[in-house]
Amino acid sequence: MDVKLKSDSEILDQVQQLGEELRGLRKAHGFTLQDLADASGKSVSFISKIERGLARPSITALQDIAEALSVPIGWFFQTDGPVPADERPYIVRKDRRRRLTYSGMTSTTDYMGFADHLLSASLDGELALGLSEYAPGGTSGDDLYTHKGEEAGLVIEGEIELALDAEIFRLSAGDSFSFPASIPHTYRNPGKVVAKVVWANTPVSLRR
C-alpha cells in the first residue's frame, strides 16, 4: 500500500500551525520564551524559531516542550485530519475540541470531577471561550482562587453553585454570571446530573 506524502506547501502550513499553537499556549501559561526554554531544556532561539514556523522540532523535543506546558503532545496535532486553512483561525468543530490543563498540573482534573474544553479557535488572543463539565459533586477546587481579568459564563445544563468570596449563588440552566476574577471564587455541582457551563475569560489565562 502506497503512503501519500504531504506536499511542500502542506508541510509548511503544518509547521506554521504548530508555531501558532505553541506561541498561544506559552502566552496563556504566562511563560516568557526564557521560562519555556528553562522548563523544557531547549534554547530560547530554538523555541523562537518553532513559534515563527522556521524550525521543525523532533517528536522528542516537542514532547519535552509539551510536558513543560502541561499538555499532551497531541495538543499540537489534529488527530482527525487537517483543519481547513480558512477555518483554522476562527472555527472549532465539536469533534475537535481540546481539553485544557493548567500550570503546575501534569495530569487532568478528573480527580476534582470536572473537565474544561477550549471552544476558542486558539489561545493566541485576548479572550478565551470554554466549556466546563462538572460531575455530580464535582468542583473546580475546595479552595477559592483568583486570577487576572474578568470571567463570565452561562449554565446550559444542570445546576452550579458559584462561590464569590463569602457569598454562594445557586445557578440553574439559563442563568448567567460575570465578575472580576480578582474576587476569590470557585464552582461546584450540587446536583445529581452533569452540569455544563460555557465560560469566557479575558485576558487568556491557563492559571485559573
Backbone bond lengths (Angstrom), bond angles and torsions (degrees), N, CA, C in turn:
res aa  C-N    CA-C-N  psi(-1)  N-CA   C-N-CA  omega(-1)  CA-C   N-CA-C  phi
1 M - - - 1.471 - - 1.529 108.90 -
2 D 1.331 116.35 126.68 1.460 120.71 -178.73 1.528 110.81 -75.77
3 V 1.325 115.37 141.59 1.452 121.35 175.66 1.521 108.61 -96.24
4 K 1.321 116.99 127.14 1.463 120.70 179.69 1.524 109.20 -84.44
5 L 1.316 116.21 114.81 1.452 121.16 179.50 1.522 110.64 -83.58
6 K 1.314 115.10 150.41 1.460 120.06 179.64 1.519 110.34 -75.75
7 S 1.307 115.97 149.04 1.457 121.07 176.48 1.522 109.51 -74.84
8 D 1.338 115.65 166.02 1.462 120.42 178.92 1.523 110.94 -58.69
9 S 1.329 117.22 -40.20 1.465 120.65 -178.34 1.528 110.77 -67.61
10 E 1.329 117.05 -36.85 1.465 120.39 178.08 1.522 111.13 -67.42
11 I 1.331 116.30 -38.59 1.467 120.63 178.48 1.519 110.06 -65.65
12 L 1.339 117.22 -45.50 1.457 121.16 179.85 1.526 110.93 -62.03
13 D 1.324 116.37 -38.44 1.462 120.48 179.56 1.526 110.62 -65.32
14 Q 1.330 116.93 -40.01 1.465 120.61 -179.96 1.525 110.88 -69.09
15 V 1.336 116.85 -38.33 1.465 120.74 177.97 1.528 109.98 -64.35
16 Q 1.335 116.23 -41.17 1.459 120.87 178.08 1.524 110.37 -63.59
17 Q 1.332 116.83 -42.68 1.461 121.12 179.41 1.522 111.14 -63.01
18 L 1.327 116.47 -41.78 1.458 120.99 178.12 1.529 110.63 -59.00
19 G 1.333 116.37 -43.59 1.457 120.28 179.13 1.512 112.54 -62.52
20 E 1.330 115.98 -41.27 1.467 120.41 179.13 1.523 110.81 -64.54
21 E 1.332 116.41 -42.23 1.463 120.60 179.57 1.533 110.29 -63.17
22 L 1.313 116.46 -43.16 1.458 120.45 -178.62 1.523 111.40 -65.06
23 R 1.321 117.50 -44.85 1.467 120.80 -179.70 1.529 111.28 -61.81
24 G 1.325 117.00 -45.47 1.454 120.38 -179.98 1.515 112.54 -63.78
25 L 1.326 116.67 -41.89 1.462 120.76 -179.42 1.519 110.85 -67.65
26 R 1.328 116.66 -41.26 1.476 120.29 178.51 1.530 110.60 -60.91
27 K 1.319 116.77 -46.55 1.466 120.12 -178.41 1.522 111.50 -66.43
28 A 1.344 116.71 -36.75 1.461 120.10 179.66 1.525 111.54 -65.27
29 H 1.314 117.09 -28.29 1.463 121.48 176.19 1.522 111.83 -83.41
30 G 1.323 117.33 -6.31 1.455 120.61 -178.79 1.514 113.10 76.36
31 F 1.342 117.60 22.73 1.459 122.26 -179.04 1.522 110.69 -91.11
32 T 1.321 116.89 138.86 1.456 121.27 166.18 1.526 107.56 -82.97
33 L 1.320 116.48 170.99 1.463 119.62 174.80 1.524 110.45 -58.72
34 Q 1.335 115.99 -39.90 1.461 119.91 179.78 1.526 111.18 -65.66
35 D 1.333 117.19 -40.24 1.470 120.87 178.03 1.525 110.53 -58.02
36 L 1.320 116.24 -47.59 1.455 120.32 -178.18 1.520 111.29 -68.42
37 A 1.327 116.23 -37.87 1.463 119.81 176.94 1.526 110.76 -60.61
38 D 1.327 116.64 -45.43 1.462 121.12 179.61 1.525 111.40 -63.37
39 A 1.346 116.54 -41.71 1.464 120.91 -175.95 1.525 112.79 -73.13
40 S 1.327 116.49 -29.96 1.469 120.29 -176.01 1.521 114.10 -99.46
41 G 1.350 116.01 -13.93 1.462 119.10 -177.63 1.519 113.30 79.39
42 K 1.324 116.94 14.96 1.465 121.81 177.98 1.526 109.30 -105.59
43 S 1.325 116.00 167.19 1.460 119.11 -179.19 1.523 110.67 -84.85
44 V 1.322 115.69 155.29 1.455 121.04 176.78 1.528 110.48 -59.66
45 S 1.316 116.99 -42.63 1.463 120.42 -177.26 1.528 111.27 -65.05
46 F 1.334 117.35 -37.23 1.464 121.16 179.35 1.526 110.93 -65.90
47 I 1.325 116.42 -45.37 1.464 120.10 179.69 1.526 110.13 -65.73
48 S 1.323 117.15 -40.27 1.454 121.04 177.58 1.529 111.10 -60.37
49 K 1.320 116.75 -41.29 1.472 120.72 178.65 1.525 111.02 -64.71
50 I 1.326 117.53 -39.74 1.466 120.02 177.57 1.520 109.96 -61.25
51 E 1.330 116.32 -46.49 1.465 120.39 -178.13 1.524 112.07 -62.67
52 R 1.326 116.40 -30.38 1.468 120.08 -179.94 1.523 112.61 -90.48
53 G 1.325 116.88 4.54 1.458 120.56 178.91 1.507 113.80 74.05
54 L 1.335 116.48 24.46 1.465 121.23 -176.64 1.527 113.02 -107.13
55 A 1.333 117.11 0.23 1.467 120.47 179.60 1.516 109.40 -144.03
56 R 1.341 115.03 144.01 1.453 120.84 177.01 1.529 108.35 -111.40
57 P 1.337 117.56 102.99 1.464 119.57 -176.97 1.522 111.49 -70.84
58 S 1.324 115.15 149.05 1.458 119.87 173.65 1.529 108.83 -67.57
59 I 1.326 116.35 164.02 1.463 119.98 177.54 1.523 110.16 -60.68
60 T 1.330 116.84 -37.49 1.465 120.50 179.06 1.524 111.08 -62.96
61 A 1.341 116.23 -45.37 1.462 120.18 179.66 1.527 110.74 -65.24
62 L 1.328 116.08 -40.99 1.460 119.53 -179.66 1.528 110.80 -67.05
63 Q 1.325 117.05 -34.42 1.460 120.37 176.62 1.525 110.62 -63.13
64 D 1.327 116.58 -42.11 1.471 120.60 177.94 1.530 110.92 -61.96
65 I 1.320 116.20 -41.09 1.465 120.84 179.90 1.524 110.31 -67.94
66 A 1.340 116.68 -42.42 1.469 120.75 179.23 1.523 111.04 -61.53
67 E 1.328 116.86 -42.57 1.466 120.41 179.43 1.527 111.02 -63.99
68 A 1.332 116.69 -37.50 1.465 120.24 178.45 1.524 111.64 -65.27
69 L 1.340 116.38 -26.44 1.456 121.79 -179.57 1.530 112.42 -100.80
70 S 1.333 116.65 7.35 1.472 122.69 176.08 1.523 113.02 59.42
71 V 1.344 116.71 39.19 1.462 120.01 175.33 1.524 108.88 -130.70
72 P 1.330 117.55 154.93 1.458 119.50 172.83 1.518 109.45 -70.07
73 I 1.294 117.43 153.69 1.464 120.48 -178.07 1.523 111.09 -61.06
74 G 1.339 116.69 -25.86 1.457 120.56 179.37 1.518 113.78 -64.10
75 W 1.365 117.37 -14.85 1.471 120.33 176.98 1.525 110.65 -54.12
76 F 1.340 116.09 -35.61 1.458 120.58 -173.14 1.526 113.40 -84.24
77 F 1.332 117.04 -2.95 1.460 119.48 -175.78 1.518 110.68 -131.04
78 Q 1.305 116.42 145.40 1.454 122.01 173.86 1.526 107.51 -88.87
79 T 1.325 117.32 119.93 1.470 120.61 -174.50 1.518 112.95 -79.32
80 D 1.340 118.32 -18.38 1.458 120.68 -176.57 1.523 112.09 -106.64
81 G 1.307 116.15 33.60 1.441 120.07 179.29 1.511 111.74 97.57
82 P 1.321 117.31 165.69 1.460 121.14 -176.45 1.522 112.20 -68.04
83 V 1.320 115.36 147.63 1.462 121.25 175.07 1.520 108.17 -81.80
84 P 1.327 118.37 134.06 1.467 119.45 177.33 1.527 110.52 -54.01
85 A 1.315 116.36 135.99 1.465 121.30 -174.14 1.528 112.14 -57.66
86 D 1.349 117.42 -34.61 1.459 118.87 -177.95 1.526 112.09 -74.59
87 E 1.348 117.05 -21.31 1.470 120.91 179.84 1.520 112.52 -88.50
88 R 1.312 117.52 -31.33 1.465 121.66 -166.96 1.531 114.52 -53.23
89 P 1.337 120.25 -41.37 1.476 118.24 -178.85 1.526 114.40 -74.77
90 Y 1.364 117.39 -11.94 1.461 118.77 -168.16 1.534 115.27 -129.10
91 I 1.331 118.10 -29.89 1.465 121.62 -166.34 1.527 111.60 -116.57
92 V 1.345 116.27 138.93 1.468 121.98 171.33 1.521 107.41 -124.84
93 R 1.329 117.30 112.16 1.450 120.95 175.85 1.526 109.12 -74.04
94 K 1.330 116.79 150.47 1.463 119.95 -172.37 1.525 113.22 -61.16
95 D 1.328 117.18 -26.46 1.466 119.36 179.58 1.530 112.38 -87.37
96 R 1.339 116.99 4.90 1.462 120.96 179.63 1.530 112.84 -118.02
97 R 1.321 117.33 11.78 1.460 119.60 178.45 1.518 110.30 -64.44
98 R 1.325 115.18 141.11 1.458 120.27 -179.84 1.515 110.40 -107.64
99 R 1.324 115.10 141.87 1.458 119.68 -179.55 1.519 109.25 -83.29
100 L 1.334 115.36 136.96 1.453 121.68 -179.20 1.522 110.89 -90.98
101 T 1.318 115.04 143.30 1.454 121.96 166.59 1.516 106.77 -124.56
102 Y 1.318 116.65 168.98 1.456 119.96 -170.73 1.514 112.00 -126.13
103 S 1.330 115.87 156.25 1.463 121.88 -177.98 1.511 110.74 -50.90
104 G 1.325 115.79 132.92 1.448 121.32 177.49 1.515 113.31 86.69
105 M 1.342 117.22 -3.56 1.451 120.13 179.75 1.518 108.57 -114.87
106 T 1.316 117.10 116.80 1.454 120.64 -177.20 1.519 111.57 -90.33
107 S 1.312 117.53 -6.50 1.462 120.68 177.67 1.520 108.74 -128.62
108 T 1.314 116.49 -173.38 1.454 120.31 -178.28 1.520 110.58 -81.49
109 T 1.332 114.84 178.82 1.464 120.72 -179.83 1.530 111.13 -97.98
110 D 1.325 118.00 24.20 1.460 121.23 -178.44 1.516 112.15 -55.68
111 Y 1.324 116.88 -38.46 1.463 119.79 -175.80 1.524 111.98 -64.20
112 M 1.341 117.11 -19.58 1.463 121.55 178.79 1.522 111.40 -92.47
113 G 1.322 117.16 -7.77 1.455 120.50 178.75 1.504 115.03 81.76
114 F 1.334 117.44 23.05 1.466 118.37 175.42 1.517 110.40 -144.05
115 A 1.335 114.24 159.19 1.460 121.23 177.95 1.520 108.67 -140.41
116 D 1.327 116.44 139.84 1.460 122.60 176.90 1.522 109.41 -112.49
117 H 1.321 116.27 137.63 1.462 121.79 175.42 1.519 108.92 -126.04
118 L 1.318 115.56 142.19 1.462 121.31 -178.77 1.529 109.91 -82.12
119 L 1.324 116.38 126.67 1.458 122.18 175.65 1.519 111.79 -100.35
120 S 1.330 117.15 -20.84 1.463 120.74 176.14 1.527 109.84 -68.12
121 A 1.322 115.40 152.76 1.460 119.33 179.57 1.518 112.11 -68.98
122 S 1.345 117.47 -25.52 1.460 120.82 178.25 1.520 109.11 -157.86
123 L 1.317 115.45 174.07 1.460 121.39 175.30 1.524 111.10 -102.09
124 D 1.313 116.75 5.91 1.456 121.49 -174.62 1.526 110.93 -92.11
125 G 1.339 115.54 55.32 1.457 120.37 -179.24 1.513 110.44 -155.73
126 E 1.320 116.84 -169.12 1.459 121.65 -177.66 1.524 112.75 -96.89
127 L 1.333 117.48 -7.42 1.457 121.52 -176.70 1.518 110.32 -132.21
128 A 1.330 115.93 135.21 1.464 120.92 174.43 1.518 108.74 -118.01
129 L 1.329 116.05 133.01 1.454 122.36 176.15 1.517 107.71 -114.89
130 G 1.332 116.47 134.43 1.451 119.18 -176.86 1.510 112.90 -145.19
131 L 1.337 114.81 172.77 1.462 122.88 177.50 1.519 107.88 -127.05
132 S 1.340 116.35 122.95 1.462 121.66 175.29 1.520 109.14 -105.50
133 E 1.328 115.25 137.93 1.458 121.59 174.71 1.519 108.43 -121.40
134 Y 1.335 116.29 125.52 1.456 121.88 -178.03 1.525 109.93 -115.94
135 A 1.319 116.37 123.27 1.455 120.72 173.45 1.526 108.52 -69.44
136 P 1.337 119.07 160.01 1.467 119.88 174.95 1.530 110.48 -51.51
137 G 1.324 116.92 125.87 1.454 121.72 -177.27 1.510 114.17 82.55
138 G 1.335 117.29 -5.61 1.460 121.09 -179.55 1.512 111.84 -68.56
139 T 1.320 116.21 153.05 1.458 121.11 -176.91 1.522 110.32 -148.66
140 S 1.331 115.96 156.34 1.465 120.68 173.55 1.524 110.80 -82.61
141 G 1.331 116.54 -1.57 1.465 121.16 176.62 1.520 110.30 147.25
142 D 1.309 116.49 141.91 1.459 120.00 177.19 1.528 111.52 -73.15
143 D 1.324 116.55 -18.41 1.459 121.41 177.28 1.524 109.58 -99.68
144 L 1.329 116.38 147.05 1.454 120.84 175.73 1.524 109.67 -76.30
145 Y 1.324 117.23 147.71 1.460 120.85 -178.39 1.519 109.70 -137.65
146 T 1.317 116.19 163.43 1.463 122.18 179.37 1.525 109.55 -133.46
147 H 1.312 115.79 163.83 1.468 121.73 171.34 1.514 107.99 -160.20
148 K 1.301 117.11 176.27 1.458 121.20 -177.29 1.527 111.15 -73.07
149 G 1.323 115.17 156.34 1.447 120.66 168.83 1.507 115.89 88.24
150 E 1.333 114.96 -149.86 1.460 122.96 -177.64 1.520 109.75 -127.33
151 E 1.334 115.29 155.43 1.453 121.34 179.31 1.520 108.53 -135.08
152 A 1.320 116.54 140.90 1.459 121.83 178.22 1.512 108.58 -146.50
153 G 1.339 116.34 158.76 1.451 118.13 -179.33 1.513 112.96 -166.50
154 L 1.328 113.72 171.63 1.461 122.77 179.30 1.519 108.00 -138.19
155 V 1.337 116.50 125.15 1.464 120.97 175.96 1.529 107.55 -78.51
156 I 1.324 117.24 121.99 1.464 119.78 -177.85 1.523 112.75 -107.28
157 E 1.344 116.93 -18.87 1.462 120.90 175.02 1.520 109.04 -149.00
158 G 1.337 116.45 146.46 1.453 121.09 174.42 1.514 113.78 72.09
159 E 1.336 115.13 -155.20 1.463 122.03 -177.78 1.528 110.38 -131.46
160 I 1.311 115.66 150.20 1.461 122.14 179.26 1.528 109.18 -136.03
161 E 1.318 116.29 138.33 1.459 121.53 167.66 1.514 107.75 -99.95
162 L 1.326 115.93 120.00 1.460 122.31 178.04 1.521 108.01 -104.42
163 A 1.319 116.25 116.50 1.469 121.07 176.39 1.517 108.51 -96.59
164 L 1.324 115.49 123.53 1.462 122.32 175.80 1.515 107.35 -120.39
165 D 1.319 115.75 98.84 1.451 122.19 -175.86 1.534 108.70 58.81
166 A 1.325 118.27 -117.23 1.472 120.11 -176.56 1.523 112.54 -90.83
167 E 1.332 118.17 -3.22 1.462 121.30 -177.46 1.522 111.29 -102.04
168 I 1.345 116.76 144.45 1.453 122.31 177.65 1.523 108.55 -124.37
169 F 1.332 115.92 128.09 1.458 122.04 -179.18 1.526 108.99 -117.97
170 R 1.321 117.38 133.48 1.457 121.63 177.84 1.522 108.91 -101.47
171 L 1.308 116.09 122.56 1.457 122.08 -174.60 1.524 110.09 -118.22
172 S 1.329 115.87 140.34 1.462 122.32 177.84 1.522 109.72 -113.96
173 A 1.330 116.30 171.79 1.460 121.38 -179.85 1.524 110.09 -52.92
174 G 1.321 116.02 129.58 1.456 122.13 -177.59 1.511 113.76 100.90
175 D 1.349 116.98 -18.34 1.465 120.72 178.03 1.526 110.10 -82.82
176 S 1.312 116.60 148.60 1.465 121.08 -179.55 1.521 109.84 -131.38
177 F 1.331 116.10 169.70 1.458 121.56 -176.76 1.516 110.30 -152.01
178 S 1.322 116.35 160.28 1.466 122.59 171.72 1.515 107.46 -158.84
179 F 1.342 116.00 144.14 1.463 119.83 -178.63 1.525 109.76 -165.10
180 P 1.343 117.06 157.53 1.471 119.75 172.28 1.523 108.52 -67.15
181 A 1.326 116.76 131.09 1.466 120.31 -176.19 1.521 112.72 -72.03
182 S 1.333 117.12 -3.14 1.463 120.48 174.78 1.531 111.35 -76.50
183 I 1.334 117.59 -13.12 1.463 121.01 174.44 1.533 108.37 -77.02
184 P 1.328 119.38 127.11 1.470 120.51 177.99 1.532 109.82 -56.65
185 H 1.333 117.63 130.56 1.460 120.23 -173.81 1.520 111.94 -150.27
186 T 1.311 114.60 161.96 1.457 121.86 172.91 1.525 108.55 -163.03
187 Y 1.347 115.97 163.71 1.460 122.25 -178.55 1.530 109.79 -122.67
188 R 1.336 116.19 149.15 1.457 121.17 176.27 1.521 109.54 -148.71
189 N 1.322 115.83 144.81 1.458 121.24 175.56 1.525 108.64 -97.35
190 P 1.339 118.75 107.32 1.445 121.40 -178.86 1.530 113.22 -87.42
191 G 1.332 116.12 -3.24 1.463 119.88 -173.74 1.516 114.45 -90.67
192 K 1.334 115.26 -169.07 1.460 122.15 -177.09 1.523 112.72 -110.31
193 V 1.330 116.74 3.50 1.469 121.39 177.00 1.521 108.46 -128.24
194 V 1.302 116.78 162.88 1.467 121.79 178.69 1.522 109.98 -61.14
195 A 1.317 116.24 136.19 1.469 122.02 175.87 1.529 108.77 -107.29
196 K 1.327 116.52 141.91 1.457 121.72 179.19 1.523 109.57 -126.73
197 V 1.318 114.70 135.23 1.462 121.37 -178.70 1.527 109.35 -132.34
198 V 1.310 116.83 126.31 1.469 121.21 169.82 1.517 107.07 -90.73
199 W 1.345 116.69 127.94 1.461 120.47 -175.58 1.520 111.55 -131.00
200 A 1.325 114.36 161.02 1.463 121.38 175.67 1.517 108.96 -135.27
201 N 1.327 115.74 137.57 1.459 122.71 175.90 1.515 109.08 -123.39
202 T 1.308 116.40 140.05 1.454 120.90 170.58 1.526 108.59 -144.64
203 P 1.324 119.20 130.32 1.461 126.68 -2.46 1.526 111.02 -72.74
204 V 1.331 115.69 168.32 1.461 120.78 -179.82 1.510 110.10 -61.21
205 S 1.331 116.62 131.31 1.460 121.08 177.17 1.512 109.46 -149.38
206 L 1.336 116.53 135.16 1.456 120.84 172.97 1.514 109.31 -105.89
207 R 1.318 117.01 23.18 1.470 122.45 177.50 1.516 108.41 -114.51
208 R 1.351 116.23 49.95 1.462 122.16 -176.47 1.522 110.08 -72.57
